[in-house]
Amino acid sequence: MFRRIFWFTAGAATGVWATTKVNRKLKQLAPESLAAQAADKAVETGHRLKDFALDVRAGMLQREAELGEALGLEAPVEPAELPSQHRRAIAQRVTYLQQINYTNNHRNEDH
């Protein structure tokens, strides 16, 4: 008699456990839950990309400062001190950098 009660109780407990487990999994796989999980992952990925971009920008500025210091470009240079070829090269470089900056700032404007 006690054996039957034991096995009946064990079977009922196993059934409750399995039902609970299946219901939890079904809730996790529901469309609303999957959409929320995807949105959370997208936000997390966006934060990681933003952090990466900020790290790259900081490294770029640091390296640019190091190169400017190593090349002596930190001191302001008067155009009258430079030969005409150097003045033209600097003017072309400034124009080029301005064009790149304009292109980068207006890149996805049509979309």
Secondary structure, 3 states (H helix, E strand, C coil): CHHHHHHHHHHHHHHHHHHHHHHHHHHHCCHHHHHHHHHHHHHHHHHHHHHHHHHHHHHHHHHHHHHHHHHCCCCCCCHHHCCHHHHHHHHHHHHHHHHHHHHHHCCCCCC
